[in-house]
């Protein structure tokens, strides 16, 4: 196994184990075992478990961004851009349940709380297509006059819930239900 392959296997194993067992249930030795490498090998690529966890998040974000922005155009109407991004994100989660489960844990952990705070306050750069869209909608008075974190909650709370319920087998999302869900999210944030 070459060096890039080893790193890739470590990342894949970490994603699987953390999605299945959470951060605390994913010791480095178990990740190494699942990746088929020695425990010390992980430390050649990641200084410690915290670095592995945050790097994995960044890699997932980099993987998601091109998928949700494919076909996205800033010249389209605001509503159409909102619907595009919401639909693309929900479909990504449905098609990548391990990524979704990891991201859910990350965002509800101290790692994710600090990350979200920095993003919402504009102190961290990255894939900010949603923040830019919401900032524009607030400035143009297309969106309700509420703080940015409330827009995120209204737009993504329902989306995350239905993605989770689909992944758990409580509901089956097809294109029609996905469209209705994203429309409902739009109704929640629009003026």
C-alpha positions, 0 to 999 in steps of 0.5 A, a space after each residue: 500500500 503506497 503512502 497516499 493509499 495508507 492515508 486514504 485508508 486511514 481516513 476511510 476507516 476513521 469515517 466508518 468507525 466514527 459514524 458507527 461508534 462516535 468520537 469516543 468509540 473510535 480509538 486510534 488503535 481500532 482505526 489503524 486495525 480497520 485501515 490495515 496499518 500499524 497504530 504508529 502509522 496514523 501518526 505519520 499523517 495526523 498528529 493526534 486524534 483531534 487533527 484526524 477528526 478536523 481534517 476528516 471534516 475538512 475533506 468531507 466539506 471539500 467533497 460536498 462543495 463541488 457536488 452542491 455547486 454543480 449547476 449553481 449559478 449566482 445569476 439565477 433568481 434567489 429562490 432558485 439558488 436556495 432550492 438548488 443548494 438545499 436539494 443538492 445537499 439533501 441528495 448528497 446526504 441520502 447518497 452518502 449516509 456515512 458522511 451524513 452521520 459523521 457530519 451530524 456528530 461533528 456539528 454536535 460536538 465541541 469540534 463542530 460548535 467551535 467551527 460553526 461559531 467561527 463560520 457564523 461570525 465570519 471568522 473562518 474561511 471555507 465553503 461559504 456558499 450558504 452564508 453568502 446566499 443568506 447574507 445576500 437574502 437578508 440584505 435584499 430583504 428576501 429573507 425574514 428579518 432574523 439573525 443568521 443562525 436562525 436562518 440556518 436552523 430554519 433552512 437546515 434543521 428540517 433538511 437534516 431531520 428528513 435526511 436522518 429519517 430517510 437513512 434510518 428507514 423511517 421515510 423514503 425520500 423520492 424527488 417529489 418529497 425532496 422538492 416539497 421538503 426544500 420548498 418547506 424550508 424556503 417557506 420557513 426563511 422567506 419574507 
